[in-house]
């Protein structure tokens, strides 16, 4: 195993003394980088970038290679969760994310809300 060159962030997480407050970058903060845009273009689309582990790792470390940071948050997106649940995530140009199979989920949530309201009123 290679020796850590910068363990400041890990020491701070363990509440150990550090020389300065650690700095890290979330992936949203790296979207403006030209290397990020090139990697995203290579992936084809945003969701493919999220699902390709090599490219996701690459865009995670890009800010670390450019700036003197202590850590990075792994590249992903919260929308990968409903996509993994089978809702059929897709992106409409100019409109943002949409789901192909949302109507069944809406009906399920309406039934849940109805049952919850009914229980609250009978308490």
C-alpha positions in Angstrom: 0.0 0.0 0.0 1.3 3.4 -0.9 1.9 6.0 1.8 -0.5 8.9 2.0 1.1 12.2 1.0 -1.7 14.3 2.4 -3.8 12.9 5.2 -5.0 16.3 6.5 -8.6 15.6 5.7 -8.6 12.2 7.3 -7.0 13.5 10.4 -9.6 16.3 10.6 -12.4 13.7 10.3 -10.8 11.8 13.2 -10.7 15.2 15.2 -7.0 15.1 15.3 -4.9 18.3 15.1 -4.3 19.7 11.6 -2.1 22.6 10.5 -4.9 24.2 8.5 -8.6 23.6 7.8 -8.9 21.0 5.0 -10.4 22.0 1.7 -12.2 19.7 -0.7 -14.2 20.2 -3.8 -17.5 18.7 -4.7 -17.9 17.7 -8.4 -20.4 20.5 -9.1 -17.6 23.0 -8.5 -15.6 21.3 -11.2 -18.1 21.5 -14.0 -16.6 24.6 -15.4 -13.2 22.9 -15.9 -12.4 22.3 -19.6 -11.0 18.8 -18.8 -14.4 18.0 -17.1 -16.3 19.1 -20.2 -13.9 17.0 -22.4 -14.5 13.9 -20.3 -18.3 14.4 -20.3 -18.2 14.8 -24.1 -16.2 11.5 -24.2 -18.9 9.8 -22.1 -21.6 11.0 -24.5 -24.0 12.2 -21.9 -24.2 13.0 -18.2 -25.8 9.7 -17.1 -23.2 7.7 -19.0 -20.5 9.7 -17.2 -22.1 8.8 -13.9 -22.3 5.1 -14.7 -18.8 4.7 -16.2 -16.5 4.1 -13.1 -13.3 5.0 -14.9 -14.6 8.3 -16.2 -16.4 9.1 -12.9 -13.1 8.6 -11.1 -11.3 10.8 -13.6 -13.7 13.7 -13.1 -13.5 13.2 -9.3 -9.7 13.7 -9.3 -9.5 16.5 -12.0 -9.9 19.3 -9.5 -7.3 17.7 -7.2 -4.8 17.7 -10.1 -5.5 21.3 -10.9 -5.7 22.8 -7.4 -4.0 22.2 -4.0 -7.0 20.5 -2.4 -7.1 17.9 0.4 -10.0 15.7 -0.8 -12.7 15.3 -3.4 -16.2 13.9 -3.2 -16.8 11.0 -5.5 -18.6 12.0 -8.8 -22.2 10.9 -9.0 -25.6 12.3 -9.0 -28.6 11.9 -6.7 -30.7 11.1 -9.8 -28.9 7.8 -10.2 -31.0 6.4 -7.3 -34.4 6.7 -8.9 -32.8 5.5 -12.2 -31.6 2.4 -10.4 -35.1 1.9 -9.1 -36.3 1.5 -12.7 -38.0 4.9 -13.3 -36.2 5.4 -16.6 -34.3 8.6 -16.1 -33.6 10.7 -19.2 -32.6 14.3 -19.9 -34.8 16.5 -22.1 -32.7 19.2 -23.8 -33.5 22.6 -22.3 -35.8 21.1 -19.7 -33.6 18.9 -17.5 -34.2 15.4 -16.0 -37.4 13.4 -16.6 -38.6 9.9 -15.8 -40.3 7.5 -18.3 -42.1 5.4 -15.7 -43.4 7.9 -13.2 -47.1 7.5 -13.5 -47.3 4.2 -11.6 -45.2 5.7 -8.9 -47.5 8.8 -8.7 -50.5 6.5 -8.2 -48.7 4.6 -5.5 -47.8 7.8 -3.6 -51.4 9.1 -4.0 -52.7 5.9 -2.3 -50.1 6.3 0.5 -51.0 9.9 1.1 -54.7 9.0 1.2 -54.1 6.2 3.8 -51.9 8.5 5.9 -54.5 11.3 5.9 -57.3 8.8 6.7 -55.3 7.5 9.7 -54.5 11.0 10.9 -58.2 12.0 10.8 -59.3 8.8 12.7 -56.8 9.4 15.6 
